[in-house]
């Protein structure tokens, strides 16, 4: 898989279903789905 280089000011949009929103109400603001994994690995 090719790597992705983000630069300051770039925007990332997560469009999905409940997996993206997983646990956001119980663990705000990110929950523990794809958005949290993305932030934790960056």
mmCIF file as gemmi writes it, N, C-alpha and C atoms, coordinates in Angstrom:
data_model
loop_
_atom_site.group_PDB
_atom_site.id
_atom_site.type_symbol
_atom_site.label_atom_id
_atom_site.label_alt_id
_atom_site.label_comp_id
_atom_site.label_asym_id
_atom_site.label_entity_id
_atom_site.label_seq_id
_atom_site.pdbx_PDB_ins_code
_atom_site.Cartn_x
_atom_site.Cartn_y
_atom_site.Cartn_z
_atom_site.occupancy
_atom_site.B_iso_or_equiv
_atom_site.pdbx_formal_charge
_atom_site.auth_seq_id
_atom_site.auth_asym_id
_atom_site.pdbx_PDB_model_num
ATOM 1 N N . UNK Axp A 1 ? 0.838 -1.161 0 1 0 ? 1 A 1
ATOM 2 C CA . UNK Axp A 1 ? 0 0 0 1 0 ? 1 A 1
ATOM 3 C C . UNK Axp A 1 ? 0.898 1.245 0 1 0 ? 1 A 1
ATOM 4 N N . UNK Axp A 2 ? 0.605 2.233 -0.841 1 0 ? 2 A 1
ATOM 5 C CA . UNK Axp A 2 ? 1.418 3.451 -0.85 1 0 ? 2 A 1
ATOM 6 C C . UNK Axp A 2 ? 1.2 4.246 0.427 1 0 ? 2 A 1
ATOM 7 N N . UNK Axp A 3 ? 2.25 4.931 0.868 1 0 ? 3 A 1
ATOM 8 C CA . UNK Axp A 3 ? 2.11 5.752 2.071 1 0 ? 3 A 1
ATOM 9 C C . UNK Axp A 3 ? 1.474 7.085 1.702 1 0 ? 3 A 1
ATOM 10 N N . UNK Axp A 4 ? 0.871 7.693 2.67 1 0 ? 4 A 1
ATOM 11 C CA . UNK Axp A 4 ? 0.186 8.963 2.481 1 0 ? 4 A 1
ATOM 12 C C . UNK Axp A 4 ? 0.895 10.02 3.316 1 0 ? 4 A 1
ATOM 13 N N . UNK Axp A 5 ? 1.291 11.091 2.698 1 0 ? 5 A 1
ATOM 14 C CA . UNK Axp A 5 ? 1.953 12.188 3.403 1 0 ? 5 A 1
ATOM 15 C C . UNK Axp A 5 ? 0.96 13.333 3.55 1 0 ? 5 A 1
ATOM 16 N N . UNK Axp A 6 ? 0.647 13.684 4.786 1 0 ? 6 A 1
ATOM 17 C CA . UNK Axp A 6 ? -0.24 14.814 5.04 1 0 ? 6 A 1
ATOM 18 C C . UNK Axp A 6 ? 0.595 16.034 5.39 1 0 ? 6 A 1
ATOM 19 N N . UNK Axp A 7 ? 0.137 17.163 4.926 1 0 ? 7 A 1
ATOM 20 C CA . UNK Axp A 7 ? 0.81 18.423 5.229 1 0 ? 7 A 1
ATOM 21 C C . UNK Axp A 7 ? -0.09 19.292 6.1 1 0 ? 7 A 1
ATOM 22 N N . UNK Axp A 8 ? 0.502 20.214 6.793 1 0 ? 8 A 1
ATOM 23 C CA . UNK Axp A 8 ? -0.261 21.137 7.614 1 0 ? 8 A 1
ATOM 24 C C . UNK Axp A 8 ? -1.339 21.806 6.769 1 0 ? 8 A 1
ATOM 25 N N . UNK Axp A 9 ? -2.554 21.803 7.259 1 0 ? 9 A 1
ATOM 26 C CA . UNK Axp A 9 ? -3.658 22.409 6.528 1 0 ? 9 A 1
ATOM 27 C C . UNK Axp A 9 ? -4.466 21.42 5.714 1 0 ? 9 A 1
ATOM 28 N N . UNK Axp A 10 ? -3.942 20.193 5.5 1 0 ? 10 A 1
ATOM 29 C CA . UNK Axp A 10 ? -4.697 19.165 4.784 1 0 ? 10 A 1
ATOM 30 C C . UNK Axp A 10 ? -5.915 18.752 5.612 1 0 ? 10 A 1
ATOM 31 N N . UNK Axp A 11 ? -6.952 18.313 4.951 1 0 ? 11 A 1
ATOM 32 C CA . UNK Axp A 11 ? -8.173 17.873 5.614 1 0 ? 11 A 1
ATOM 33 C C . UNK Axp A 11 ? -8.391 16.394 5.344 1 0 ? 11 A 1
ATOM 34 N N . UNK Axp A 12 ? -8.708 15.653 6.393 1 0 ? 12 A 1
ATOM 35 C CA . UNK Axp A 12 ? -9.035 14.233 6.264 1 0 ? 12 A 1
ATOM 36 C C . UNK Axp A 12 ? -10.499 14.071 6.641 1 0 ? 12 A 1
ATOM 37 N N . UNK Axp A 13 ? -11.268 13.386 5.795 1 0 ? 13 A 1
ATOM 38 C CA . UNK Axp A 13 ? -12.684 13.163 6.043 1 0 ? 13 A 1
ATOM 39 C C . UNK Axp A 13 ? -12.91 11.675 6.233 1 0 ? 13 A 1
ATOM 40 N N . UNK Axp A 14 ? -13.564 11.291 7.32 1 0 ? 14 A 1
ATOM 41 C CA . UNK Axp A 14 ? -13.928 9.905 7.575 1 0 ? 14 A 1
ATOM 42 C C . UNK Axp A 14 ? -15.42 9.763 7.292 1 0 ? 14 A 1
ATOM 43 N N . UNK Axp A 15 ? -15.757 9.014 6.258 1 0 ? 15 A 1
ATOM 44 C CA . UNK Axp A 15 ? -17.153 8.788 5.901 1 0 ? 15 A 1
ATOM 45 C C . UNK Axp A 15 ? -17.424 7.292 6.007 1 0 ? 15 A 1
ATOM 46 N N . UNK Axp A 16 ? -18.317 6.941 6.916 1 0 ? 16 A 1
ATOM 47 C CA . UNK Axp A 16 ? -18.584 5.524 7.138 1 0 ? 16 A 1
ATOM 48 C C . UNK Axp A 16 ? -19.876 5.362 7.906 1 0 ? 16 A 1
ATOM 49 N N . UNK Axp A 17 ? -19.951 4.269 8.625 1 0 ? 17 A 1
ATOM 50 C CA . UNK Axp A 17 ? -21.138 3.975 9.417 1 0 ? 17 A 1
ATOM 51 C C . UNK Axp A 17 ? -20.769 3.964 10.894 1 0 ? 17 A 1
ATOM 52 N N . UNK Axp A 18 ? -21.372 3.129 11.679 1 0 ? 18 A 1
ATOM 53 C CA . UNK Axp A 18 ? -21.135 3.079 13.107 1 0 ? 18 A 1
ATOM 54 C C . UNK Axp A 18 ? -19.715 2.742 13.508 1 0 ? 18 A 1
ATOM 55 N N . UNK Axp A 19 ? -18.932 2.118 12.63 1 0 ? 19 A 1
ATOM 56 C CA . UNK Axp A 19 ? -17.55 1.78 12.971 1 0 ? 19 A 1
ATOM 57 C C . UNK Axp A 19 ? -16.725 3.047 13.152 1 0 ? 19 A 1
ATOM 58 N N . UNK Axp A 20 ? -16.992 4.064 12.344 1 0 ? 20 A 1
ATOM 59 C CA . UNK Axp A 20 ? -16.276 5.331 12.461 1 0 ? 20 A 1
ATOM 60 C C . UNK Axp A 20 ? -16.67 6.052 13.752 1 0 ? 20 A 1
ATOM 61 N N . UNK Axp A 21 ? -17.92 5.939 14.126 1 0 ? 21 A 1
ATOM 62 C CA . UNK Axp A 21 ? -18.468 6.638 15.285 1 0 ? 21 A 1
ATOM 63 C C . UNK Axp A 21 ? -18.336 5.814 16.57 1 0 ? 21 A 1
ATOM 64 N N . UNK Axp A 22 ? -17.732 4.689 16.516 1 0 ? 22 A 1
ATOM 65 C CA . UNK Axp A 22 ? -17.719 3.706 17.591 1 0 ? 22 A 1
ATOM 66 C C . UNK Axp A 22 ? -17.32 4.298 18.95 1 0 ? 22 A 1
ATOM 67 N N . UNK Axp A 23 ? -18.249 4.24 19.897 1 0 ? 23 A 1
ATOM 68 C CA . UNK Axp A 23 ? -17.974 4.624 21.269 1 0 ? 23 A 1
ATOM 69 C C . UNK Axp A 23 ? -17.792 6.105 21.518 1 0 ? 23 A 1
ATOM 70 N N . UNK Axp A 24 ? -18.128 6.939 20.558 1 0 ? 24 A 1
ATOM 71 C CA . UNK Axp A 24 ? -17.885 8.378 20.711 1 0 ? 24 A 1
ATOM 72 C C . UNK Axp A 24 ? -18.693 8.968 21.857 1 0 ? 24 A 1
ATOM 73 N N . UNK Axp A 25 ? -19.899 8.47 22.102 1 0 ? 25 A 1
ATOM 74 C CA . UNK Axp A 25 ? -20.729 8.998 23.183 1 0 ? 25 A 1
ATOM 75 C C . UNK Axp A 25 ? -20.13 8.613 24.538 1 0 ? 25 A 1
ATOM 76 N N . UNK Axp A 26 ? -19.665 7.382 24.669 1 0 ? 26 A 1
ATOM 77 C CA . UNK Axp A 26 ? -19.098 6.915 25.934 1 0 ? 26 A 1
ATOM 78 C C . UNK Axp A 26 ? -17.666 7.401 26.15 1 0 ? 26 A 1
ATOM 79 N N . UNK Axp A 27 ? -16.921 7.644 25.079 1 0 ? 27 A 1
ATOM 80 C CA . UNK Axp A 27 ? -15.51 8.045 25.162 1 0 ? 27 A 1
ATOM 81 C C . UNK Axp A 27 ? -15.25 9.254 24.263 1 0 ? 27 A 1
ATOM 82 N N . UNK Axp A 28 ? -15.858 10.406 24.614 1 0 ? 28 A 1
ATOM 83 C CA . UNK Axp A 28 ? -15.696 11.582 23.764 1 0 ? 28 A 1
ATOM 84 C C . UNK Axp A 28 ? -14.272 12.113 23.774 1 0 ? 28 A 1
ATOM 85 N N . UNK Axp A 29 ? -13.806 12.874 22.815 1 0 ? 29 A 1
ATOM 86 C CA . UNK Axp A 29 ? -14.568 13.226 21.628 1 0 ? 29 A 1
ATOM 87 C C . UNK Axp A 29 ? -14.362 12.255 20.478 1 0 ? 29 A 1
ATOM 88 N N . UNK Axp A 30 ? -13.382 11.331 20.572 1 0 ? 30 A 1
ATOM 89 C CA . UNK Axp A 30 ? -13.048 10.501 19.409 1 0 ? 30 A 1
ATOM 90 C C . UNK Axp A 30 ? -13.606 9.088 19.441 1 0 ? 30 A 1
ATOM 91 N N . UNK Axp A 31 ? -14.032 8.6 20.591 1 0 ? 31 A 1
ATOM 92 C CA . UNK Axp A 31 ? -14.444 7.202 20.673 1 0 ? 31 A 1
ATOM 93 C C . UNK Axp A 31 ? -13.231 6.303 20.543 1 0 ? 31 A 1
ATOM 94 N N . UNK Axp A 32 ? -13.418 5.106 20.016 1 0 ? 32 A 1
ATOM 95 C CA . UNK Axp A 32 ? -12.292 4.184 19.832 1 0 ? 32 A 1
ATOM 96 C C . UNK Axp A 32 ? -12.369 3.46 18.49 1 0 ? 32 A 1
ATOM 97 N N . UNK Axp A 33 ? -12.942 4.127 17.497 1 0 ? 33 A 1
ATOM 98 C CA . UNK Axp A 33 ? -13.028 3.579 16.145 1 0 ? 33 A 1
ATOM 99 C C . UNK Axp A 33 ? -11.878 4.057 15.27 1 0 ? 33 A 1
ATOM 100 N N . UNK Axp A 34 ? -12.137 4.144 13.966 1 0 ? 34 A 1
ATOM 101 C CA . UNK Axp A 34 ? -11.106 4.509 12.992 1 0 ? 34 A 1
ATOM 102 C C . UNK Axp A 34 ? -10.478 5.873 13.267 1 0 ? 34 A 1
ATOM 103 N N . UNK Axp A 35 ? -11.271 6.833 13.702 1 0 ? 35 A 1
ATOM 104 C CA . UNK Axp A 35 ? -10.735 8.176 13.94 1 0 ? 35 A 1
ATOM 105 C C . UNK Axp A 35 ? -9.709 8.127 15.073 1 0 ? 35 A 1
ATOM 106 N N . UNK Axp A 36 ? -10.031 7.426 16.153 1 0 ? 36 A 1
ATOM 107 C CA . UNK Axp A 36 ? -9.092 7.303 17.264 1 0 ? 36 A 1
ATOM 108 C C . UNK Axp A 36 ? -7.804 6.589 16.826 1 0 ? 36 A 1
ATOM 109 N N . UNK Axp A 37 ? -7.943 5.522 16.073 1 0 ? 37 A 1
ATOM 110 C CA . UNK Axp A 37 ? -6.763 4.767 15.599 1 0 ? 37 A 1
ATOM 111 C C . UNK Axp A 37 ? -5.897 5.667 14.724 1 0 ? 37 A 1
ATOM 112 N N . UNK Axp A 38 ? -6.507 6.445 13.862 1 0 ? 38 A 1
ATOM 113 C CA . UNK Axp A 38 ? -5.743 7.349 12.991 1 0 ? 38 A 1
ATOM 114 C C . UNK Axp A 38 ? -4.952 8.352 13.817 1 0 ? 38 A 1
ATOM 115 N N . UNK Axp A 39 ? -5.594 8.97 14.801 1 0 ? 39 A 1
ATOM 116 C CA . UNK Axp A 39 ? -4.922 9.961 15.636 1 0 ? 39 A 1
ATOM 117 C C . UNK Axp A 39 ? -3.832 9.305 16.487 1 0 ? 39 A 1
ATOM 118 N N . UNK Axp A 40 ? -4.106 8.134 17.029 1 0 ? 40 A 1
ATOM 119 C CA . UNK Axp A 40 ? -3.134 7.448 17.897 1 0 ? 40 A 1
ATOM 120 C C . UNK Axp A 40 ? -1.881 7.022 17.133 1 0 ? 40 A 1
ATOM 121 N N . UNK Axp A 41 ? -2.016 6.774 15.847 1 0 ? 41 A 1
ATOM 122 C CA . UNK Axp A 41 ? -0.876 6.292 15.048 1 0 ? 41 A 1
ATOM 123 C C . UNK Axp A 41 ? -0.156 7.421 14.312 1 0 ? 41 A 1
ATOM 124 N N . UNK Axp A 42 ? -0.607 8.639 14.468 1 0 ? 42 A 1
ATOM 125 C CA . UNK Axp A 42 ? 0.05 9.725 13.739 1 0 ? 42 A 1
ATOM 126 C C . UNK Axp A 42 ? 1.03 10.471 14.594 1 0 ? 42 A 1
